[in-house]
């Protein structure tokens, strides 16, 4: 997967450079740095696009019965645009398609997804009569709502 992303980044650089190259050829007073600068801008634009569409693409590939119970948006100083619209680099999915029930006790799997990392599974059990979870309160509510209703 990473290979294809690197390849697409390089090709987007060639595309932007190719779009600017005729300007450089026909207008001789255009500075020499315009073609490599356009290539760099093209690569940065593709990476930003890739970062922002990762969550939606991954969410669309989830199987039926998957419920997103938490999203972790992040802003970082080296991505100044992320202060305007934070990027989702991590999210947690509850697999409601494979829930096992034993009375009021329900067991399911949580999957922790992160950009450029493997999904990490975690088995959980919830007693629906008295649910107690040690996650974020919003995530706890989402898990209990998805499992116990």
Buried (B, 14 or more C-beta within 10 A) or exposed (E): EEEEBEEBBBEBBEBBBEEBBEEBEEEEEEEEEBBEBBBBBBBBBBBBEBBBEBBEEBBEEBEEBBBBBBBBEEEEEEBEEBEEEBBBBBBBBBBBEEBEEEEEEBBBBBBBBEBEEEEEEEEBEBEBEEBEBEBEEEBBBBBBEBBEE
